[in-house]
Amino acid sequence: MAASSEVAPKTEGGFLQRFAVYARLVKFQFVIDFFLALAIVWTGTEPETRLDGHVLFTVLLFALGKVGVLSAVMTLDDVTGTKDGSDTHNYLAENNSELRPLKRKPLLTGELTVEQAQRFGYVSLVWGAVWWALATYQAPHTPVWALVVGGLLLVFSVQYSWGLKLSYIGLGELLLLFSASAFVLAPYGITSGELPALILVEALLFGFGQLLIAGYSNTKDVDGDAAVGRRTVAVLTSERGNQVFLGLLTTANLGVILVPAVTGWIPWWFVLALTPLIAVRLNQYLSFLRDGHALLARSRGVVAFRVTVGCILVYNVLHFGF
């Protein structure tokens, strides 16, 4: 698919247009959402260390690398989706709506070629690896567990639909839960050197927030994914089975809040702080059971994810102080 002549004209306006195209390619709205992980990390540390220059510098370097890694993940996913035809089926074989605008896919609109996007994805991954290496090298702490989590995140986050294509062999949901959670765990480990139970819980909630967006998106994409051999849970099971799976994910998400609090692993009032999330998460699932509207449920999942982060940030400020 040839790139449009408007993609790269040698003018300032052309550069801005190209930048906007690549921003849409990497789904910049969702990249910003993933950056909320660093807000959890920062508010989850003791107040006296939050403004420590060494800590802030480490977070900055990690953030620079995160731009690259997330850009690579989003870009290479689109490259694979364009090559195997799944994006064409899911975005062009039906009417689009504001819940899934075609402009998010510049490979399908002809604004970029596969070669351009693939090259950008590779460069982005290298960019991320370099900055994360620098962040780790000068970090105030380097616990082995954090290095392992960070290394696995770098290597496997892009393998969702590229490289090993883990989502094509039934491991996509597990990878997404790990990767999203690791975006909290890895930077927290190298800035604090510890892994409190509370941070582990918050990281898992961050992970479930992203997983319960993707789960409904995969529900919508079941036909296109099945056609190209992507083995998501929605593809591998029946419609009823997928509903049960989403219900189990919802239950697990709420269990991450309730079980640690009930057992005394984290303060009991964490549940009170997360009450808004409990409400919107239940509404997401029960509404889906009533209307079967997967894209609307996905949209509600985005809201639930942002409510998750908001509740966690408020709790951290109240718990740790400011």
PEKAGI-V388847 format. One record per pair of residues at least 4 apart in sequence whose C-alpha atoms are under 6 Angstrom apart, sorted by the first residue. I is the first residue (numbers start at 1). J is the second residue. D is the distance in whole Angstrom. If there is no record, write none. Layout:
BEGIN
i = [I:I]
j = [J:J]
d = [D:D]
END
This chain:
BEGIN
i = [1:2:3:3:3:3:4:7:7:8:9:23:24:26:26:26:37:40:41:43:44:47:53:55:58:58:61:61:62:62:65:65:65:66:66:68:68:68:68:69:69:71:72:72:72:72:73:75:76:77:78:81:81:81:82:86:86:87:88:89:89:90:90:96:97:106:106:107:114:135:139:140:141:141:141:142:143:146:146:146:147:149:150:152:153:153:157:159:159:159:159:160:160:160:160:161:161:166:166:167:167:168:168:169:170:170:175:177:177:178:180:181:181:181:181:182:184:188:189:189:198:199:208:209:211:213:213:214:216:216:217:218:219:220:221:222:222:222:225:226:226:231:234:237:251:255:260:260:261:261:261:261:273:274:277:277:277:280:283:284:284:288:288:288:315:316:317:317]
j = [113:113:110:111:112:113:111:18:111:14:14:28:104:71:74:75:184:44:188:316:316:322:57:191:135:139:131:135:132:135:128:131:132:70:128:124:125:127:128:125:128:75:76:121:124:125:158:121:121:161:82:85:86:87:87:224:225:91:92:93:224:221:224:101:101:111:112:112:118:139:190:191:190:191:193:190:193:150:186:189:151:186:186:156:157:179:179:163:164:165:166:165:166:167:172:165:167:171:172:171:172:230:231:231:231:232:179:207:211:182:207:203:204:206:207:186:203:192:193:194:266:203:212:305:215:298:301:218:294:298:298:222:234:294:225:226:234:235:230:230:235:235:242:241:255:259:265:266:265:266:267:268:311:311:281:307:308:304:287:297:300:292:293:297:319:320:321:322]
d = [6:6:5:5:5:5:5:5:6:6:5:5:5:5:5:6:5:6:5:6:6:6:6:6:5:6:6:5:5:6:4:5:5:6:6:4:5:5:4:5:5:6:6:4:5:5:5:6:6:5:6:6:5:5:6:5:6:6:5:5:5:6:6:6:6:5:6:5:6:6:6:6:5:6:5:5:6:6:5:5:6:6:5:6:5:6:6:5:5:5:6:5:5:5:6:4:6:5:5:5:4:4:5:6:5:6:6:5:6:6:4:5:5:6:4:6:5:6:5:6:6:6:6:5:6:5:5:6:5:5:6:6:5:6:6:6:6:5:5:6:6:6:5:5:6:5:5:6:6:5:6:5:6:6:6:6:6:6:6:6:6:5:6:6:6:6:5:6]
END
